[in-house]
Amino acid sequence: MRAAGIVGKIDSVGSVVIPKEMMKSLGINNGDLIEFLLLTEEDVIIRKHKPYIKVLEDIHLTEDEIREKNAYNLNKIDETIRLLNNVKKLYKAYLGMD
């Protein structure tokens, strides 16, 4: 993670303004949803929200890429896909979709 050196201010209703240059580098546009993730008691991650469908599609694409790139090592493929399926299950549970 690289430090950007940009300081912002929280207004009276708790809104945070993300500077335009930061939005541009993150691929965030006006009206996009963003996520705030508490990393530690002092650190927060702000990132563009990725709807669960997109996350699950990405996991599926990753499974296909693993099969293509590691066709020579079936044990590695099976283990990696098992881990991805666990991630998918946990993500669905987190969203209340199980």
N, C-alpha and C positions, 0 to 999 in steps of 0.2 A: 504494500500500500504506500502511495506517495503522498506527502503533505502538499496541500495546495496553497496554504498560506492566506486563505481568505477568511475574514472575520465577518460574521453577520450579527443581527440583533433580533431579539424576540420582542414582538409588540405586546400591547396590553391584553390582547385576547389569545396570546400564545402562538400566533402565527410566526413562521420562519420564512424569510425571503431567501431563496437560493439565487445567488448571482447568475446573470445570463451566461457568463463564460463557463461556470460550473455546470449549468443545465446543458449547455452545448456539448461539453465533454462527456456527460453522462447519457446523452441522447434523450433528454427530457424536454418535452414541449409544454406550452401552456395548456392546462386542462388534464395533463397526464396524472395518473395516480402514482403516488410514491409510498414507500414503506419506511418506517422508522424501526430499527431493530436495536434493542439495548444489548450492547456488547459487554460492557462492564458497568460499574456504578457511575463511571465518568464518561464513557465512550458510547456514542450512538452511530450506527450505520444508517445512512440515507441512501436509498437506491430506487430506481424505477420499479414500480410494481409489475410483477410478471404473473398474469392470471394463471390459476392452477392448471387449466387446460394446456397452456403453452409449456408449463413446466413438465407436465406429463408427456407432451409431444416431444420435448427435448430429451427426456429420458428414453423414450422409444427410439428416437434417432440415434442416441448414443449407443443403445443396444445393437442397432444395425451396424454402426461404425465399428464397434468392437468385434462383431462377427467377421466383417470384411477385413479388418486390419490384423486380426489375430487368428485367422483360420487355421494356422499351423499349430496352435496351442489350445486344444479344447479345454483343458483344465482351467487355464487362465480365463477363457471366455465364460465358462459356466460359473466360476467364482465371481467374476465381475458382474455378470448379469444378475446373479443371486443378490449381490449387494445393491444393485440398482433397483431391483424389485422390492427390497426392504425399504429403500429410500422412498419409492413410490407409495408403498403401504403406509409408512409413517407420515408422509405428506398428506395423503388422503385422510388419515385419522386426525391429523392436525386441523384439517379443514372441516372435519365432521362428516366426511363422505363415506365412511366405512360401513 
